[in-house]
Amino acid sequence: MEPRILILSKNSSDLEHLQHVFSDEGIFSHCEGQDISNLKSLLNEHNINVILLDESCFSILPEVNSLAKDASVIIVLHHHDEDTLKLSMEYNVDHFLLKPRYYNLLPTIYNVLEENS
């Protein structure tokens, strides 16, 4: 299954960087800030199957989780934070990545998709 990614972040440089990475790989990605008022239509319109949720938007995780039942959620952390990890376990979070290097970004996305298919 090919990834179709929605990136949610408040940081425009992160959005641009990740979108560039995905574009270079021929992977569809769409970027949004913290406004998720049209999240359901975005998910359906673009057939999103992976959501990269930056820690800067962590407060919207409950809404993302309730609207994106068929999409995998990967949290992008600025640093290893036990409280964030523990709270994330209450929701449908499939994996975590650490910024700024995003080690194993693409393999992680493909593994999550494979596990959830």
N, C-alpha and C positions, 0 to 999 in steps of 0.2 A: 504494500500500500504506500502510495506517495504521500508525503506530509503536505498538509495545507495548514499554514501556521498563522495564528493571530498573536501578535506581540503586544502586551499591555505594559506600558511603562510611562512614568512621568519624565524620564530623562531622554531628551530628543537625540543626544549623541549616541546613546545605547540603541535607540530605535533605528537610527540611520546605520550604525555599525552592523547590527544583526540583519537588517533588511539587505544590506550589501552582501553579507556572507551568503544568505539564502539565494539572492539573485544570481550570484556567481555559480551556485550549484544547480540553478534551474528549478529552485523550489519556490512555490507560491508562498508569499507572506504578505500580511496586511498589518499595519501598525495603528494603534490607538493609544490615547492617554488614559486617564482614569475614568472618563465618562463612558459608562457601559449602558446608557439608555437605549442604544440600538444593538446591544450585544446579540440578542436572539436573532435578529434579522441578518446581522453580519455572519453569524455561524451558519445559517441556512443558505444565504446568498452565495457565500464563498466556499461552502462545504468544508468548513474548518474541522480538522481532526486533532490538532495540537494547539494548546494555548501556553505560551511562555508568559508567565505572570511575574513581573519584576517585584522585588521586595518593596519598592516604593509604592506599589499599588496593593499591598497585602490586605489592606482593610476591605477590599472588594471581593476577597476570596469567597465568602459565603454566597454572594450573588452570582459570581462566576460558576461556582459549584452547582447551584440550583438551576441555572440556565443552560449549562454546557454538559449535560449528562452523557452525551456521546463523544465528547472530546477529551483527550488526555490533557492533564494539567501538569506543567513543570514549573516549579518555583525557581526564580533566579535570585540567589542571595548575594549580598555585598560581602558578607563574612559569615562564618559558621556561627549560627545563633540557635542554641538549644531551645529557647522559648518559642521561636518561630517554627522550628521543626516539630516540636510537641503539638503546638496549636494546629499546624498543617495536617497532622495525622487525624484530626477530627473531620477532615474533609477528604474529598476524592483527589488527592495529590499523588501523582505517579512517580515523580522524581524531583531531584534538586540539582541545580548547577551553581557553581560559584563564579562570580565576576572577578576580575575583568577578563580572564582568559577563556572562560567557557570550555574548560577541558572536556573533551569528548562530546561536544555539542551535537554534532550530527549523528554519531553512533547512539547517543542517548535517545535522541528523537526516534530514530528507526527502531531501537529496542523497545521503547514504550509502545509504539504503534504495533509492533509484532506481538507483544504481550497482551495487548487489549483487543486484538482482532479475533 
